[in-house]
């Protein structure tokens, strides 16, 4: 008598997956609604995982989660393309027991993710489109080049100080003018090796300057495209916000629809106070450590510019500075700038500040 095989059908059942992502392997933990099923290691391949699920849990509803990290969102995009519901979460927001902290392994991390997903304890991150991510990469690349340029300049200054080389009085080095750079290029140290070291740093500086210039031109071209033109024009009506700053804001925020309110946006930026309270004791810890570092930085820098051109912001800054340090007062001004940014983007109209007659 021939052996009969039962065909499984998981229709209407939910399967939960936690992925611990690494460059050369993925640790997968699978749980059903009522049981912990299996944990295993597989190569970093979405199609292999999808094939496994269809083979062992046909017609089930799949839910998947992994932590945001070096790999970005491409895994999430591919899983969703295969009909698998996938979310990406902040690693710091995963509920963790003391035992899991003291016995941390890849399988423990994967099972923790699957369990939290099944329990509905995870808050997903916003997953931007591929086009939005690539636009953001362009803007962040310029900021990376600027940071490298600052480091290179500091290395050149350190070399000059180390060998006791002083800048002539008729040359100003503050803005690294063409005359100052030409003087640096004319320098010769006592040995050929020392001169070569200086030349290498100057070549790197020249290369970085060119990268910054080319990237800035590309950003300005992007700002004139249909996707950004109108919002850039609205944002630049706000004091302290240039085209470059507007592009940083737009590529980091992407859309206001992802935020429930202005307060939610402020929390995302990191312009809210932190608090550490217990019982009747309430301790304010200053500005929160959770932030989008690009947005908070650019808004605070823009606030310093805005108080020199906007009378209402200047008055607010002066009033705040009477009762707190200036570096705290400027954070309040940055929050006011963010309020204007939110208004402009939400209502799609330029910023108009009423001035005294």
Sine and cosine of phi, psi and omega as CSV:
sin_phi,cos_phi,sin_psi,cos_psi,sin_omega,cos_omega
0.00,0.00,0.80,-0.60,-0.06,-1.00
-0.93,0.37,0.63,-0.78,0.01,-1.00
-0.97,0.26,0.73,-0.68,-0.01,-1.00
-1.00,-0.07,0.66,-0.75,0.01,-1.00
-0.95,-0.31,0.78,-0.62,0.02,-1.00
-0.99,0.10,0.80,-0.60,0.02,-1.00
-1.00,0.03,0.88,-0.47,-0.02,-1.00
-0.97,0.24,0.58,-0.82,0.08,-1.00
-0.65,-0.76,0.93,-0.36,-0.05,-1.00
-1.00,-0.09,0.38,0.93,-0.02,-1.00
-0.85,0.53,0.77,-0.63,-0.01,-1.00
1.00,0.05,-0.09,1.00,0.02,-1.00
-0.99,-0.14,0.47,-0.88,-0.02,-1.00
-0.93,-0.37,0.69,-0.72,0.01,-1.00
-0.84,-0.54,0.73,-0.68,-0.10,-0.99
-0.90,-0.43,0.75,-0.67,-0.04,-1.00
-0.85,-0.53,0.73,-0.69,0.17,-0.99
-0.92,-0.39,0.81,-0.58,-0.03,-1.00
-0.94,-0.35,0.82,-0.58,0.16,-0.99
-0.98,-0.21,0.97,-0.24,-0.20,-0.98
-1.00,0.06,0.77,-0.64,0.14,-0.99
-0.72,-0.70,0.24,-0.97,-0.10,-0.99
-0.89,0.45,-0.66,0.75,-0.11,-0.99
-0.97,-0.26,-0.14,0.99,-0.01,-1.00
-0.35,-0.94,0.39,-0.92,0.12,-0.99
-0.87,-0.49,0.70,-0.71,0.14,-0.99
-0.99,-0.15,0.84,-0.55,-0.09,-1.00
-0.92,-0.40,0.80,-0.60,0.12,-0.99
-0.91,-0.42,0.79,-0.61,-0.04,-1.00
-0.89,-0.46,0.75,-0.66,0.05,-1.00
-0.75,-0.66,0.58,-0.82,0.15,-0.99
-0.99,-0.11,-0.07,-1.00,-0.03,-1.00
-0.90,0.43,-0.48,0.88,-0.10,-1.00
-0.88,-0.48,-0.14,0.99,-0.12,-0.99
-0.53,-0.85,0.40,-0.92,0.16,-0.99
-1.00,0.05,0.85,-0.53,-0.16,-0.99
-1.00,-0.02,-0.92,0.39,-0.12,-0.99
-0.34,-0.94,0.42,-0.91,0.16,-0.99
-0.78,-0.63,0.68,-0.74,-0.01,-1.00
-0.44,-0.90,0.23,-0.97,0.02,-1.00
-0.94,-0.35,0.68,-0.73,0.01,-1.00
-0.64,-0.76,0.31,-0.95,0.09,-1.00
-0.89,0.45,0.38,-0.93,-0.02,-1.00
-0.96,0.27,0.97,0.23,-0.09,-1.00
-0.61,-0.79,0.87,-0.49,-0.02,-1.00
-0.91,0.41,-0.64,0.77,-0.06,-1.00
-0.90,0.44,-0.57,0.82,0.04,-1.00
-0.90,0.44,-0.67,0.74,0.00,-1.00
-0.92,0.40,-0.69,0.73,0.02,-1.00
-0.89,0.46,-0.66,0.75,0.02,-1.00
-0.88,0.47,-0.66,0.76,0.02,-1.00
-0.89,0.46,-0.70,0.72,-0.02,-1.00
-0.90,0.43,-0.69,0.73,-0.01,-1.00
-0.93,0.37,-0.48,0.88,-0.02,-1.00
-0.98,0.20,-0.64,0.77,-0.09,-1.00
-0.99,-0.17,-0.41,0.91,-0.01,-1.00
-0.74,-0.67,0.87,0.50,-0.07,-1.00
-0.88,0.47,0.69,-0.72,0.08,-1.00
0.93,0.36,0.16,0.99,0.05,-1.00
-0.97,0.25,0.24,-0.97,0.14,-0.99
-1.00,-0.10,0.87,-0.49,-0.12,-0.99
-0.99,-0.17,0.66,-0.75,0.08,-1.00
-0.78,-0.62,0.74,-0.67,-0.10,-0.99
-0.71,-0.70,0.50,-0.87,0.03,-1.00
-0.55,-0.84,0.57,-0.82,0.19,-0.98
-0.52,-0.85,0.27,-0.96,-0.07,-1.00
-1.00,0.08,0.60,-0.80,0.07,-1.00
-0.90,0.44,0.63,-0.78,-0.02,-1.00
-0.15,-0.99,-0.52,-0.85,-0.11,-0.99
-0.90,0.43,-0.43,0.90,-0.14,-0.99
-0.99,0.11,-0.11,0.99,0.05,-1.00
0.94,0.34,-0.64,-0.77,-0.12,-0.99
-0.88,-0.48,0.13,0.99,-0.09,-1.00
-0.92,0.40,-0.53,0.85,0.04,-1.00
-0.90,0.43,-0.69,0.72,0.03,-1.00
-0.87,0.49,-0.69,0.72,0.00,-1.00
-0.88,0.48,-0.68,0.73,-0.03,-1.00
-0.94,0.34,-0.63,0.77,0.04,-1.00
-0.90,0.44,-0.67,0.74,0.03,-1.00
-0.90,0.43,-0.57,0.82,0.04,-1.00
-0.90,0.44,-0.44,0.90,0.04,-1.00
-1.00,-0.02,0.17,0.99,0.05,-1.00
0.99,0.11,0.28,0.96,0.00,-1.00
-0.98,-0.21,0.82,-0.57,0.04,-1.00
-0.94,0.35,0.85,-0.53,-0.07,-1.00
-0.72,-0.69,0.65,-0.76,0.09,-1.00
-0.79,-0.62,0.40,-0.92,0.08,-1.00
-0.87,-0.49,0.69,-0.72,-0.09,-1.00
-0.79,-0.62,0.35,-0.94,0.09,-1.00
-0.95,0.30,0.82,-0.57,-0.03,-1.00
-0.83,0.56,-0.51,0.86,-0.03,-1.00
-0.96,0.29,-0.22,0.98,-0.08,-1.00
-0.99,-0.16,0.10,0.99,-0.02,-1.00
-0.99,0.12,0.83,-0.55,0.04,-1.00
-0.87,0.50,0.79,-0.62,-0.08,-1.00
-0.72,-0.70,0.75,-0.66,0.04,-1.00
-0.99,0.12,0.26,-0.96,0.02,-1.00
-0.89,0.46,-0.60,0.80,0.02,-1.00
-0.89,0.45,-0.64,0.77,0.00,-1.00
-0.94,0.35,-0.48,0.88,0.05,-1.00
-0.94,0.33,-0.61,0.80,-0.07,-1.00
-1.00,0.05,-0.33,0.95,0.07,-1.00
-0.80,-0.60,0.98,0.19,-0.11,-0.99
-0.98,-0.17,0.90,-0.44,0.09,-1.00
-0.74,-0.68,0.18,-0.98,0.01,-1.00
-0.90,0.45,-0.65,0.76,0.00,-1.00
-0.93,0.38,-0.62,0.78,0.05,-1.00
-0.88,0.48,-0.68,0.74,0.01,-1.00
-0.90,0.44,-0.67,0.74,-0.01,-1.00
-0.91,0.41,-0.68,0.73,0.02,-1.00
-0.91,0.41,-0.60,0.80,0.04,-1.00
-0.88,0.48,-0.67,0.74,0.01,-1.00
-0.91,0.42,-0.72,0.70,-0.01,-1.00
-0.89,0.46,-0.67,0.74,0.00,-1.00
-0.90,0.44,-0.71,0.70,-0.01,-1.00
-0.91,0.41,-0.57,0.82,0.04,-1.00
-0.91,0.41,-0.69,0.72,0.01,-1.00
-0.89,0.45,-0.58,0.81,-0.02,-1.00
-0.99,0.14,-0.08,1.00,0.00,-1.00
0.95,0.32,0.54,0.84,-0.08,-1.00
-0.99,-0.13,-0.02,1.00,-0.14,-0.99
-0.97,-0.24,0.64,-0.77,0.07,-1.00
-0.96,-0.27,0.90,-0.43,-0.08,-1.00
-0.96,0.30,0.50,-0.87,0.14,-0.99
-0.99,0.16,0.38,-0.92,0.10,-1.00
-0.96,0.28,0.77,-0.64,-0.01,-1.00
-0.97,-0.25,0.95,-0.31,-0.02,-1.00
-0.95,0.32,0.27,-0.96,0.10,-0.99
-0.95,0.31,0.30,-0.95,0.00,-1.00
-0.88,0.47,-0.63,0.77,0.00,-1.00
-0.90,0.45,-0.67,0.74,0.01,-1.00
-0.90,0.43,-0.62,0.79,0.02,-1.00
-0.91,0.41,-0.64,0.77,-0.01,-1.00
-0.94,0.34,-0.58,0.81,0.10,-0.99
-0.90,0.45,-0.67,0.74,0.03,-1.00
-0.89,0.46,-0.62,0.79,0.01,-1.00
-0.88,0.48,-0.62,0.78,0.03,-1.00
-0.88,0.48,-0.73,0.69,-0.03,-1.00
-0.92,0.39,-0.68,0.73,0.00,-1.00
-0.92,0.39,-0.47,0.88,0.05,-1.00
-0.90,0.44,-0.65,0.76,0.04,-1.00
-0.89,0.46,-0.68,0.74,0.02,-1.00
-0.89,0.45,-0.57,0.82,0.05,-1.00
-0.91,0.41,-0.68,0.74,0.02,-1.00
-0.90,0.43,-0.62,0.78,0.02,-1.00
-0.90,0.44,-0.67,0.75,0.03,-1.00
-0.89,0.45,-0.66,0.75,0.03,-1.00
-0.92,0.40,-0.60,0.80,0.03,-1.00
-0.90,0.43,-0.67,0.74,0.03,-1.00
-0.87,0.48,-0.68,0.73,0.02,-1.00
-0.90,0.44,-0.66,0.75,0.00,-1.00
-0.90,0.43,-0.68,0.74,0.03,-1.00
-0.88,0.47,-0.66,0.75,0.02,-1.00
-0.91,0.42,-0.56,0.83,0.04,-1.00
-0.92,0.39,-0.62,0.78,0.03,-1.00
-0.92,0.40,-0.70,0.72,0.03,-1.00
-0.88,0.47,-0.64,0.77,0.00,-1.00
-0.91,0.42,-0.61,0.79,0.02,-1.00
-0.91,0.42,-0.68,0.73,0.02,-1.00
-0.89,0.45,-0.67,0.74,0.01,-1.00
-0.91,0.41,-0.60,0.80,-0.05,-1.00
-0.89,0.45,-0.58,0.81,-0.03,-1.00
-0.98,-0.18,0.15,0.99,0.08,-1.00
0.93,0.36,0.51,0.86,0.01,-1.00
-1.00,-0.03,0.86,-0.50,-0.01,-1.00
-0.98,-0.22,0.48,-0.88,0.00,-1.00
-0.99,0.16,0.73,-0.69,0.04,-1.00
-0.84,0.54,0.52,-0.85,-0.08,-1.00
-0.91,0.42,-0.43,0.90,-0.04,-1.00
-1.00,0.06,0.10,0.99,0.01,-1.00
-0.87,-0.50,0.78,-0.63,0.02,-1.00
-0.99,-0.16,0.83,-0.56,-0.06,-1.00
-0.98,-0.17,0.03,1.00,-0.12,-0.99
-0.89,0.45,-0.68,0.74,-0.09,-1.00
-0.97,-0.26,0.17,0.99,0.03,-1.00
0.77,0.64,0.84,0.55,-0.02,-1.00
-0.93,0.37,0.19,-0.98,0.01,-1.00
-0.88,0.48,-0.57,0.82,0.01,-1.00
-0.92,0.39,-0.65,0.76,0.01,-1.00
-0.92,0.39,-0.68,0.74,0.02,-1.00
-0.91,0.42,-0.62,0.78,0.04,-1.00
-0.89,0.45,-0.62,0.78,0.05,-1.00
-0.90,0.43,-0.65,0.76,0.04,-1.00
-0.88,0.48,-0.66,0.75,-0.02,-1.00
-0.93,0.37,-0.40,0.92,0.00,-1.00
-0.99,0.11,-0.17,0.98,-0.03,-1.00
-0.94,0.34,0.58,-0.82,0.12,-0.99
-0.72,-0.70,0.82,-0.57,0.06,-1.00
-0.99,0.17,0.07,-1.00,-0.10,-1.00
-0.91,0.41,-0.53,0.85,-0.01,-1.00
-0.90,-0.43,0.32,-0.95,0.01,-1.00
-0.92,0.39,-0.56,0.83,-0.02,-1.00
-0.93,0.38,-0.65,0.76,0.03,-1.00
-0.91,0.42,-0.66,0.75,0.03,-1.00
-0.90,0.43,-0.62,0.78,0.02,-1.00
-0.90,0.44,-0.64,0.77,0.02,-1.00
-0.88,0.47,-0.67,0.74,0.03,-1.00
-0.91,0.42,-0.68,0.74,0.00,-1.00
-0.88,0.47,-0.62,0.79,0.00,-1.00
-0.89,0.46,-0.68,0.73,0.03,-1.00
-0.91,0.42,-0.63,0.77,0.02,-1.00
-0.92,0.38,-0.60,0.80,0.07,-1.00
-0.90,0.44,-0.64,0.77,0.05,-1.00
-0.90,0.44,-0.65,0.76,0.02,-1.00
-0.89,0.46,-0.69,0.73,0.03,-1.00
-0.88,0.48,-0.67,0.74,0.01,-1.00
-0.90,0.43,-0.68,0.74,0.00,-1.00
-0.92,0.39,-0.63,0.78,0.04,-1.00
-0.88,0.48,-0.64,0.76,0.02,-1.00
-0.92,0.40,-0.67,0.75,0.03,-1.00
-0.88,0.48,-0.66,0.75,0.01,-1.00
-0.90,0.43,-0.69,0.72,0.01,-1.00
-0.89,0.46,-0.73,0.68,-0.01,-1.00
-0.90,0.43,-0.65,0.76,-0.01,-1.00
-0.93,0.37,-0.62,0.78,0.03,-1.00
-0.88,0.47,-0.67,0.74,0.05,-1.00
-0.89,0.46,-0.64,0.77,0.02,-1.00
-0.91,0.41,-0.61,0.79,0.02,-1.00
-0.92,0.40,-0.67,0.74,0.02,-1.00
-0.91,0.42,-0.58,0.81,0.08,-1.00
-0.91,0.41,-0.68,0.73,0.03,-1.00
-0.89,0.45,-0.59,0.81,-0.01,-1.00
-0.91,0.42,-0.36,0.93,0.00,-1.00
-1.00,-0.03,0.02,1.00,0.03,-1.00
-0.98,0.21,0.26,-0.97,-0.08,-1.00
-0.87,0.49,-0.54,0.84,-0.07,-1.00
-0.93,0.37,-0.41,0.91,-0.13,-0.99
-0.83,-0.56,-0.34,0.94,-0.20,-0.98
-0.80,0.60,-0.79,0.61,-0.09,-1.00
-0.90,0.44,-0.74,0.67,-0.02,-1.00
-0.91,0.42,-0.58,0.81,0.05,-1.00
-0.90,0.43,-0.68,0.74,0.02,-1.00
-0.89,0.46,-0.63,0.77,0.04,-1.00
-0.93,0.38,-0.71,0.70,-0.07,-1.00
-0.92,0.40,-0.57,0.82,-0.03,-1.00
-0.96,0.29,-0.08,1.00,0.14,-0.99
-0.99,0.17,-0.14,0.99,0.04,-1.00
-1.00,0.03,0.74,-0.68,0.00,-1.00
-0.85,0.53,0.71,-0.71,0.05,-1.00
1.00,0.01,-0.09,1.00,-0.05,-1.00
-0.93,-0.36,0.89,-0.45,0.04,-1.00
-0.99,-0.11,-0.01,-1.00,0.04,-1.00
-0.88,0.48,-0.67,0.74,0.00,-1.00
-0.90,0.44,-0.71,0.71,0.03,-1.00
-0.89,0.46,-0.66,0.75,0.02,-1.00
-0.86,0.50,-0.64,0.77,0.01,-1.00
-0.94,0.35,-0.58,0.82,0.09,-1.00
-0.89,0.46,-0.71,0.71,0.00,-1.00
-0.88,0.47,-0.71,0.70,-0.08,-1.00
-0.94,0.35,-0.63,0.77,-0.04,-1.00
-0.98,0.21,-0.37,0.93,0.06,-1.00
-1.00,0.04,-0.66,0.75,0.02,-1.00
-0.97,0.26,-0.67,0.74,0.00,-1.00
0.93,0.37,-0.88,0.47,0.03,-1.00
-0.50,-0.86,0.62,-0.78,0.04,-1.00
-0.96,0.28,-0.27,0.96,-0.04,-1.00
-0.89,0.45,-0.36,0.93,-0.01,-1.00
-0.98,0.21,-0.16,0.99,-0.03,-1.00
-0.93,-0.37,0.73,-0.68,-0.03,-1.00
-0.94,0.35,-0.54,0.84,-0.09,-1.00
-0.35,-0.94,0.04,-1.00,0.08,-1.00
-0.90,0.44,-0.61,0.79,0.03,-1.00
-0.90,0.44,-0.62,0.79,0.04,-1.00
-0.90,0.44,-0.66,0.75,0.06,-1.00
-0.90,0.45,-0.66,0.75,0.01,-1.00
-0.89,0.45,-0.61,0.79,0.06,-1.00
-0.90,0.43,-0.65,0.76,0.02,-1.00
-0.89,0.46,-0.69,0.73,0.02,-1.00
-0.93,0.38,-0.62,0.78,-0.04,-1.00
0.98,-0.19,0.46,0.89,0.02,-1.00
-0.97,-0.26,0.72,0.70,0.05,-1.00
-0.74,-0.67,0.43,-0.90,0.00,-1.00
-0.97,0.25,0.49,-0.87,0.14,-0.99
-1.00,-0.03,0.36,-0.93,-0.03,-1.00
-0.59,-0.81,0.64,-0.77,0.09,-1.00
-0.71,-0.70,0.98,-0.18,-0.11,-0.99
-0.86,-0.52,0.49,-0.87,0.05,-1.00
-0.49,-0.87,0.84,-0.54,-0.02,-1.00
0.88,0.47,-0.78,-0.62,-0.01,-1.00
-1.00,0.07,-0.10,1.00,-0.02,-1.00
-1.00,0.00,0.76,-0.65,0.02,-1.00
-0.82,-0.57,0.89,-0.46,-0.05,-1.00
-0.88,-0.48,0.85,-0.52,0.08,-1.00
-1.00,0.01,0.80,-0.60,-0.11,-0.99
-0.99,-0.16,0.28,0.96,-0.04,-1.00
0.99,0.12,-0.31,-0.95,-0.04,-1.00
-0.90,0.43,0.63,-0.78,-0.10,-1.00
-0.90,0.43,0.49,-0.87,0.04,-1.00
-0.99,0.13,-0.34,0.94,0.04,-1.00
-0.99,0.15,0.79,-0.61,-0.13,-0.99
-0.25,-0.97,0.29,-0.96,0.33,-0.94
-1.00,-0.08,0.96,-0.29,-0.19,-0.98
-0.91,0.42,-0.45,0.89,0.02,-1.00
-0.95,0.31,-0.71,0.71,-0.03,-1.00
-0.93,0.36,-0.71,0.71,-0.03,-1.00
-0.90,0.44,-0.67,0.74,0.01,-1.00
-0.88,0.47,-0.75,0.66,-0.10,-1.00
-0.94,0.34,-0.53,0.85,0.03,-1.00
-0.95,0.32,-0.62,0.78,0.03,-1.00
-0.93,0.37,-0.66,0.75,0.06,-1.00
-0.89,0.45,-0.64,0.77,0.03,-1.00
-0.92,0.40,-0.53,0.85,0.01,-1.00
-0.90,0.43,-0.62,0.79,0.05,-1.00
-0.88,0.47,-0.57,0.82,0.05,-1.00
-0.96,0.28,-0.66,0.75,-0.10,-1.00
-0.90,0.44,-0.59,0.80,-0.05,-1.00
-0.94,0.35,-0.19,0.98,0.07,-1.00
-1.00,-0.05,-0.14,0.99,-0.06,-1.00
-0.79,-0.61,-0.22,0.98,-0.05,-1.00
-0.87,-0.49,0.89,-0.45,-0.09,-1.00
-0.89,0.45,-0.63,0.78,-0.04,-1.00
-0.93,0.38,-0.64,0.77,0.05,-1.00
-0.94,0.33,-0.58,0.81,0.04,-1.00
-0.90,0.44,-0.66,0.75,0.03,-1.00
-0.90,0.43,-0.69,0.73,0.02,-1.00
-0.89,0.46,-0.64,0.77,0.00,-1.00
-0.91,0.41,-0.69,0.73,0.01,-1.00
-0.89,0.45,-0.64,0.77,0.01,-1.00
-0.91,0.41,-0.69,0.72,-0.01,-1.00
-0.92,0.39,-0.58,0.82,-0.05,-1.00
-0.93,0.37,-0.27,0.96,0.04,-1.00
-0.96,0.29,-0.39,0.92,-0.07,-1.00
-0.86,-0.52,0.07,1.00,0.03,-1.00
-0.40,-0.92,0.34,-0.94,0.06,-1.00
-0.87,0.50,0.44,-0.90,-0.07,-1.00
-0.90,0.44,-0.56,0.83,-0.01,-1.00
-0.93,0.36,-0.35,0.94,0.13,-0.99
-1.00,0.08,-0.58,0.81,0.01,-1.00
-0.91,0.42,-0.60,0.80,-0.04,-1.00
-0.93,0.37,-0.43,0.90,0.07,-1.00
-0.91,0.41,-0.62,0.79,0.06,-1.00
-0.90,0.43,-0.61,0.79,0.03,-1.00
-0.92,0.38,-0.62,0.78,0.05,-1.00
-0.88,0.48,-0.61,0.79,0.05,-1.00
-0.90,0.43,-0.63,0.78,0.06,-1.00
-0.90,0.43,-0.63,0.78,0.07,-1.00
-0.88,0.48,-0.67,0.75,0.02,-1.00
-0.89,0.46,-0.60,0.80,0.07,-1.00
-0.86,0.52,-0.67,0.74,0.01,-1.00
-0.93,0.38,-0.64,0.76,0.04,-1.00
-0.87,0.49,-0.70,0.71,0.00,-1.00
-0.89,0.46,-0.68,0.73,-0.01,-1.00
-0.90,0.44,-0.72,0.70,-0.05,-1.00
-0.89,0.46,-0.71,0.71,-0.03,-1.00
-0.95,0.30,-0.59,0.81,-0.03,-1.00
-0.95,0.32,-0.68,0.73,-0.08,-1.00
-0.99,-0.12,-0.07,1.00,0.04,-1.00
0.79,0.61,0.83,0.56,0.06,-1.00
-0.48,-0.88,0.43,-0.90,-0.03,-1.00
-0.93,0.38,0.32,-0.95,0.02,-1.00
-1.00,0.08,0.82,-0.57,0.02,-1.00
-0.86,-0.52,0.91,-0.42,-0.01,-1.00
-0.98,-0.19,0.84,-0.54,0.03,-1.00
-0.95,0.30,0.75,-0.66,-0.03,-1.00
-0.90,-0.43,0.47,-0.88,0.00,-1.00
-0.92,0.40,0.56,-0.83,-0.02,-1.00
-0.95,0.31,0.00,0.00,0.00,0.00
